[in-house]
Amino acid sequence: MSSRRRTPAEIATIISQFHASGLSRRDFARRHDFSVGSLARWLQRQSSAPNTPKFVRVVHAAAPTMPSWFELALPDGRRLRIPVGCDEAALRSLLGVLAEC
């Protein structure tokens, strides 16, 4: 069995591989040439480590976009779509005509 010291990064990799392997501690340690006691100690340290950082996938959400038009619902059920930035005088004129209907 190997008696060399492993870095924290190596131990984290070993623990990750152990969890993914589905093997018993004994079988995993035997295959990777270290003692079951070492694996048990590494697993214990990991489970008792306070505030062990966890990585979470973060997906950037698209910024909300402004509508390109406003919608005016008329009493008779029709809808009028007015583009953003339309001419103010033309809109006033249109609203005046609609008020007369």
C-alpha positions, 0 to 999 in steps of 0.5 A, a space after each residue: 500500500 502507498 504511504 505517501 501524503 495526498 494533497 487536499 485536492 487529491 483527497 477531494 478527487 478520491 472522495 468524489 470517485 469513491 461516491 461515484 464508484 458504487 464500491 464498498 470502502 474496502 474494495 475501493 481502497 484496495 483498487 486504488 492502493 491505500 488503506 481503508 482507514 485512510 479512506 474512512 478518515 478522509 470521508 470523516 473529515 469531509 463530513 465534519 468540515 464546517 461550511 464545506 463549499 458547494 458548487 451550484 450551477 448558475 444560469 444567467 437570465 436574460 434581462 427583461 426587455 421593454 415592450 415595443 408597443 402599448 396595447 389599448 383595449 377598447 370597450 367593444 373588445 377591439 385592441 389598438 397597438 401603439 408603437 413605443 415612440 410614436 408621434 405624440 401629436 398623432 396619438 392625441 389625434 387618434 385618441 380624440 377620434 376614438 373618444 368621439 366614437 
